[in-house]
Amino acid sequence: YTLKDGDQKEKFTIDNTTGELKYKEKQTQIETHKVTIIATDVAGNKAEQLIAVSVKVIGLSTSIVWSGIGDDHKINADEMATTTLSGTVAIIGTVTSINISSIVFKQGDTIHTISNNLPSVDANDNTWTLDNNDTWTSQLTQGDYTVTVNLSGNSGSVTDSSSTTTTAVDTVKPDQPAFDFVDTGLPDNDGITSNGVITVSNLEAGITWGYSTNGGTSFTNGINSSFTLNEGTYEANAIQIRQIDAVGNVSDISKITSPIIVDTTDPIFDQQQPITANISPNTPITTTVYDAQVTNLNGGNADKGITYSIKGTNADKFSITTGTGILTYKTIQATVHDNDTVTIVATDVAGNEAEQLITVSVKMIGLSTSVVWSDIGDDNKINANEMAATTLSGTVAIIGTVTSINISSIVFK
């Protein structure tokens, strides 16, 4: 093979054996050059072919899009588990056989290259997608990554390595929050409290934290560093707390693993009971002066879950049983006097309190009754017919103030 004189012969060189035509120098101007190739066989016969070579702009580039990562262009742990890389190849000029030769993830001096199982470029719309796979996502750790998609076309004669995008990877979840609450009342570790405030700590700056009262079914955004439970019963693990950082990483969840009862209602004294009491002089100290009847709304029967104590001006004169509310004098009261006042304090297991002022007076009080047989005649003897019809009756005489009078027994001796 040889080149014929004329046209732009001076720009080209040809391999006289293979006929491979090349430019002598890199062409920087967009234009068309012509040259005639002469082919001569061993007998000296010749043939000619005019060739026109055009210098044109030919290129490839691609968009690079992370799916499902939000507008912050940062990838959190949940997003990393599902995200894909995709794009559409843009072509300048005529390029065929387009493919992705490699995808490179670069963070500083750390480079991870995907060179196998690469996505294909759809010949119809020039789109491609790198599916999510732990093989490559697990290589991306905390930090900023530049992603380069290297393209090839025209059987490798056209390449592109300029298609890049930079994305931050933040898959480190924030610290697990901590919590505390005040277990009021006695005992102080039974989970029953009158203080529904849950204090949250170990919160990171710039995070959003939330709490759940239904076992994690839904969460409410927290404010400052505490929240208040409504009165009620919360089963184990019903109360949960979490924090979410700015890119959406969710911390491990803290759970209150034992039941909590929030009781903010004060116990109630029996409103039907009188608040005054009278006793006789020299009444034994074992005699009940007053029997407090207090109900805990979360407890059921009177005295259940109630602890009694006393206070006030004359409290030193009295004793009270802590579990049953029985009020007695400490010493025998020998003289008549009025108005020994004492305040009974009833405390439920949550620490809620109710008070009742009681006034006790020492007075001459007593009871007696007449006893009359009916229809037995003046002889005060009962015959058979009278026994079949007689009744016993009487009228009670009262000294002082006595209420709730009843007959405790009738004895025939």
matplotlib code that plots the C-alpha trace (Angstrom):
import matplotlib.pyplot as plt

x = [0.0, 1.1, -0.4, -1.0, 0.4, -2.1, -4.9, -3.8, -1.3, 1.2, -1.0, -1.2, 1.0, 0.1, 1.4, 2.6, 1.8, -1.5, -3.0, -3.6, -4.1, -3.1, -2.7, 0.9, 0.0, -2.9, -5.6, -7.0, -9.2, -12.6, -12.3, -12.3, -9.1, -8.8, -6.2, -6.0, -4.7, -2.9, -3.0, -0.4, -0.3, 2.8, 2.3, 2.3, -1.4, -2.8, -6.1, -6.9, -9.4, -10.1, -10.7, -12.3, -11.4, -13.4, -12.3, -15.4, -16.3, -17.3, -17.9, -19.7, -20.9, -23.5, -25.6, -25.1, -28.1, -28.4, -32.0, -34.0, -31.4, -33.4, -32.6, -29.6, -27.5, -26.3, -26.7, -27.8, -27.8, -31.3, -30.8, -27.6, -29.5, -31.8, -30.2, -29.2, -26.9, -28.3, -27.9, -28.5, -25.6, -25.3, -23.7, -21.9, -21.5, -21.9, -21.0, -22.0, -21.4, -21.6, -20.8, -19.6, -16.0, -15.8, -17.4, -14.9, -15.7, -12.9, -12.6, -9.2, -6.6, -9.2, -10.5, -13.1, -13.5, -16.3, -15.0, -17.1, -20.9, -21.3, -24.7, -25.4, -26.4, -29.8, -29.5, -33.0, -32.7, -29.1, -30.0, -28.2, -28.8, -26.4, -28.6, -28.2, -25.8, -23.9, -20.8, -20.2, -22.4, -20.5, -17.3, -18.6, -17.8, -18.2, -17.2, -17.4, -17.2, -16.5, -18.1, -16.7, -18.5, -16.0, -17.6, -16.5, -17.8, -16.9, -15.2, -13.0, -11.9, -14.1, -13.9, -15.0, -13.8, -15.2, -18.6, -18.5, -20.6, -19.7, -21.9, -21.5, -22.0, -23.1, -24.2, -23.2, -26.2, -26.4, -25.9, -28.7, -30.6, -30.9, -33.9, -34.8, -38.0, -38.8, -40.5, -42.4, -44.2, -43.3, -41.6, -39.5, -38.9, -42.4, -42.9, -45.9, -45.4, -47.3, -44.6, -45.1, -42.1, -39.5, -36.2, -34.1, -30.3, -27.4, -29.0, -26.6, -26.5, -28.6, -30.7, -34.4, -35.6, -39.0, -40.8, -43.5, -46.1, -47.5, -44.6, -43.1, -46.2, -45.8, -43.4, -44.0, -41.2, -39.8, -39.1, -36.1, -35.1, -38.3, -41.9, -44.8, -46.9, -50.6, -52.1, -52.5, -50.8, -48.0, -47.0, -43.3, -41.7, -44.6, -42.4, -39.6, -37.2, -35.0, -33.0, -32.5, -29.5, -29.7, -29.3, -31.9, -29.8, -31.8, -30.3, -30.8, -34.1, -34.2, -37.1, -38.6, -38.7, -40.9, -44.5, -45.1, -48.3, -48.7, -51.2, -51.7, -55.0, -55.1, -56.6, -60.1, -61.4, -64.9, -67.1, -69.8, -67.7, -68.0, -64.9, -65.5, -65.3, -66.1, -64.9, -65.5, -62.9, -60.7, -61.4, -58.7, -55.9, -56.7, -60.1, -60.5, -61.0, -61.4, -61.1, -60.0, -61.5, -59.5, -59.8, -57.0, -58.7, -56.1, -56.3, -59.9, -61.1, -60.6, -57.1, -55.6, -52.4, -52.7, -50.2, -51.5, -49.6, -50.6, -49.5, -50.8, -50.9, -52.1, -50.5, -48.2, -51.3, -52.3, -51.1, -52.3, -51.8, -50.0, -51.9, -55.4, -55.8, -56.9, -56.5, -56.0, -54.9, -51.4, -52.4, -55.7, -57.6, -58.8, -60.3, -63.1, -61.9, -62.7, -61.0, -57.9, -57.2, -55.1, -54.6, -54.6, -52.5, -53.3, -50.5, -51.1, -48.4, -47.7, -47.0, -50.2, -51.6, -54.9, -55.5, -58.4, -58.6, -60.2, -61.4, -61.6, -63.3, -63.3, -66.8, -69.0, -70.9, -72.8, -75.8, -78.4, -81.8, -85.0, -85.9, -89.7, -91.5, -94.9, -98.1, -96.8, -98.9, -97.9, -96.5, -93.4, -93.7, -94.2, -96.5, -96.8, -99.4, -97.5, -94.2, -96.0, -96.7, -94.4, -91.8, -88.8, -88.6, -87.0, -85.9, -82.2, -81.0, -78.0, -75.4, -73.4, -73.3, -73.5, -74.3, -74.7, -76.4, -77.1, -77.7, -74.6, -76.1, -79.0, -78.0, -80.3, -78.6]
y = [0.0, 3.6, 7.0, 9.0, 12.5, 15.3, 16.2, 15.9, 13.1, 14.9, 14.4, 10.6, 7.6, 4.1, 0.6, -0.7, -4.3, -4.0, -0.8, 0.7, 4.5, 6.8, 10.5, 11.6, 14.0, 14.6, 16.6, 19.6, 21.2, 20.0, 19.4, 16.8, 15.5, 13.4, 11.0, 8.4, 4.9, 2.9, -0.9, -2.7, -6.5, -8.7, -8.5, -4.7, -4.2, -1.2, 0.0, 3.3, 4.4, 8.0, 8.2, 11.1, 11.3, 13.7, 15.1, 15.5, 15.9, 12.5, 11.8, 10.1, 11.2, 10.0, 11.3, 9.6, 9.4, 7.8, 6.6, 7.2, 9.3, 12.4, 16.0, 16.2, 14.1, 12.1, 8.3, 6.9, 3.3, 2.6, 4.3, 2.4, -0.9, 0.0, 2.7, 2.1, 4.0, 4.8, 7.3, 8.1, 8.2, 11.3, 10.8, 13.4, 12.3, 8.7, 6.2, 2.5, -0.5, 1.7, 0.0, 0.8, -0.3, 0.3, 2.2, 3.7, 4.9, 7.1, 8.5, 10.2, 7.5, 4.7, 3.4, 0.7, -0.3, -2.4, -4.0, -7.2, -7.7, -4.2, -2.9, -2.8, 0.3, -0.1, 0.3, 1.9, 4.7, 4.6, 4.1, 1.9, 0.9, -0.6, -2.6, -2.6, -5.3, -5.7, -6.7, -3.0, -1.1, -2.8, -1.2, 2.3, 3.6, 6.9, 10.0, 11.8, 9.6, 10.7, 8.2, 7.9, 5.9, 5.0, 4.6, 3.0, 3.0, 2.3, -0.9, 1.1, 3.9, 6.3, 6.5, 8.8, 9.1, 12.5, 11.5, 11.9, 12.8, 13.4, 12.0, 11.8, 8.5, 8.6, 5.2, 5.6, 5.6, 8.0, 6.8, 5.0, 7.5, 6.9, 7.7, 8.1, 8.6, 9.1, 6.2, 8.0, 6.4, 3.2, 1.1, 3.2, 0.4, -0.9, 1.1, 3.0, 6.7, 10.0, 11.7, 10.9, 12.8, 10.7, 12.5, 11.6, 11.9, 10.9, 13.0, 14.2, 17.7, 18.4, 15.2, 14.6, 12.3, 10.7, 8.5, 5.8, 4.7, 1.9, -0.4, 1.3, 1.3, 5.1, 7.7, 11.3, 13.9, 14.9, 18.5, 19.5, 16.5, 15.1, 14.0, 13.4, 10.2, 10.5, 8.8, 5.1, 1.7, 1.1, -2.5, -3.7, -2.3, 0.0, 3.0, 3.3, 6.1, 6.7, 9.5, 10.2, 12.1, 14.8, 12.3, 9.8, 7.2, 5.7, 4.8, 1.6, 1.9, 2.2, 0.5, 0.6, -3.1, -3.2, -2.0, 1.5, 2.8, 6.6, 7.5, 11.2, 10.9, 11.5, 8.8, 9.6, 9.5, 8.1, 11.1, 9.4, 9.1, 11.7, 13.8, 14.0, 11.4, 11.2, 8.7, 8.3, 9.1, 6.2, 4.4, 1.6, 2.7, -0.3, 1.3, 2.5, 6.3, 6.6, 4.1, 5.9, 4.4, 5.6, 4.3, 4.4, 4.8, 2.4, 0.0, -1.2, -1.7, 0.7, 0.6, -1.4, 0.2, 3.0, 4.0, 6.1, 8.6, 11.5, 15.1, 18.2, 20.0, 17.0, 14.3, 13.3, 12.1, 9.5, 6.4, 5.1, 1.7, 2.4, -0.3, 0.0, 3.6, 2.7, 5.8, 5.3, 7.4, 6.6, 7.0, 6.7, 10.0, 10.4, 13.9, 15.3, 17.8, 18.8, 19.2, 17.0, 17.6, 15.4, 15.2, 11.8, 11.6, 8.8, 8.0, 5.7, 3.5, 6.2, 8.8, 10.8, 12.1, 13.1, 14.6, 14.6, 16.7, 14.7, 16.2, 13.9, 14.9, 13.1, 13.4, 11.7, 9.4, 6.3, 4.1, 2.2, 0.8, -0.3, -3.9, -4.8, -8.1, -7.5, -9.1, -11.2, -9.8, -8.1, -11.2, -10.9, -14.6, -16.0, -18.9, -21.1, -19.1, -15.8, -17.3, -18.0, -14.3, -12.1, -9.7, -7.9, -4.1, -1.0, 2.5, 3.5, 6.3, 8.3, 10.3, 12.7, 12.3, 8.8, 7.8, 4.5, 2.9, -0.8, -3.9, -6.0, -9.0, -10.1, -12.6, -14.8, -16.2]
z = [0.0, -0.8, -0.8, -3.9, -4.2, -3.8, -1.4, 2.3, 1.7, 4.0, 7.0, 6.8, 7.0, 5.8, 6.7, 3.3, 4.4, 6.3, 4.8, 8.2, 7.7, 10.5, 11.1, 11.6, 14.4, 16.7, 15.0, 17.0, 14.3, 13.3, 9.5, 6.7, 5.1, 1.8, 0.7, -2.1, -1.2, -4.0, -3.7, -5.9, -6.2, -6.8, -10.6, -10.5, -11.0, -9.2, -7.7, -6.1, -3.4, -2.3, 1.4, 3.3, 7.0, 9.2, 12.5, 14.7, 18.4, 19.8, 23.4, 26.2, 29.6, 32.1, 34.9, 38.3, 40.6, 44.1, 44.6, 47.8, 49.7, 50.2, 49.5, 51.9, 49.5, 52.5, 52.8, 56.2, 57.2, 56.2, 52.8, 52.2, 52.5, 49.6, 47.4, 43.8, 41.4, 38.0, 35.2, 31.5, 29.1, 26.9, 23.5, 21.3, 17.8, 16.8, 19.4, 19.4, 21.7, 24.8, 28.1, 31.6, 32.0, 35.8, 38.7, 41.2, 44.8, 46.2, 49.7, 50.2, 49.4, 49.8, 46.5, 45.8, 42.2, 40.7, 37.5, 37.5, 37.2, 35.9, 34.8, 31.1, 29.2, 27.6, 23.9, 23.6, 26.1, 27.2, 30.9, 33.4, 37.0, 39.6, 41.9, 45.6, 46.7, 50.0, 48.0, 47.1, 49.7, 52.6, 51.3, 51.8, 55.3, 57.0, 54.9, 51.6, 48.4, 44.8, 42.5, 38.9, 36.2, 33.4, 30.0, 26.8, 23.2, 19.6, 20.7, 23.1, 20.8, 22.7, 26.5, 29.3, 32.9, 33.7, 34.9, 38.7, 41.7, 45.4, 48.1, 51.9, 53.6, 57.2, 58.5, 62.1, 64.4, 67.3, 70.9, 72.7, 74.9, 78.6, 80.9, 84.5, 86.5, 90.2, 91.8, 94.6, 97.5, 99.4, 98.4, 96.0, 93.5, 92.8, 89.6, 91.1, 91.1, 91.3, 89.2, 85.5, 84.3, 82.3, 82.1, 78.9, 78.8, 76.5, 73.7, 71.0, 69.6, 66.6, 66.8, 67.0, 69.7, 70.3, 72.7, 72.4, 75.0, 72.9, 72.5, 69.5, 67.3, 67.0, 68.3, 69.4, 69.0, 72.3, 73.5, 75.5, 77.6, 79.2, 78.7, 81.0, 81.1, 81.6, 84.6, 83.9, 83.6, 81.2, 80.6, 80.3, 77.1, 76.4, 76.9, 74.4, 73.6, 70.5, 68.8, 65.1, 63.8, 61.0, 58.2, 59.6, 61.4, 64.2, 67.6, 69.5, 71.3, 75.1, 76.8, 80.3, 80.8, 83.9, 84.3, 85.4, 87.1, 87.1, 89.9, 90.5, 92.3, 96.1, 98.3, 99.6, 103.2, 103.7, 103.6, 105.6, 108.7, 111.4, 112.0, 115.8, 118.5, 122.2, 124.8, 128.5, 131.1, 132.0, 128.8, 128.2, 125.8, 123.6, 122.8, 119.2, 119.2, 115.4, 112.5, 109.4, 106.2, 103.1, 99.6, 97.0, 93.6, 92.1, 95.0, 95.7, 99.3, 102.2, 103.7, 100.8, 99.7, 102.3, 104.9, 107.8, 110.0, 112.2, 112.8, 114.5, 117.8, 119.9, 117.7, 120.6, 122.6, 120.0, 118.2, 114.8, 113.2, 109.9, 108.0, 109.3, 110.5, 114.0, 116.2, 120.0, 123.0, 124.2, 127.9, 129.8, 129.8, 133.4, 133.2, 131.1, 128.4, 124.8, 121.5, 121.2, 117.5, 115.3, 111.6, 110.0, 106.9, 104.4, 101.8, 98.9, 97.3, 94.7, 97.4, 97.0, 100.3, 101.8, 105.2, 107.6, 110.8, 113.7, 117.0, 120.1, 123.4, 126.7, 128.1, 130.6, 128.3, 128.9, 128.0, 129.9, 129.0, 130.8, 130.3, 130.3, 129.8, 128.2, 129.4, 132.3, 135.1, 138.3, 139.9, 137.5, 136.8, 133.4, 132.9, 129.9, 128.1, 128.8, 127.5, 124.2, 123.7, 125.8, 124.4, 125.8, 125.2, 126.7, 126.2, 126.1, 128.3, 127.0, 129.0, 126.8, 123.1, 121.8, 118.2, 116.3, 119.3, 119.0, 121.1, 121.0, 122.9, 125.2, 127.9, 129.9, 133.0]

ax = plt.figure().add_subplot(projection="3d")
ax.plot(x, y, z, "-o")
ax.set_aspect("equal")
plt.show()
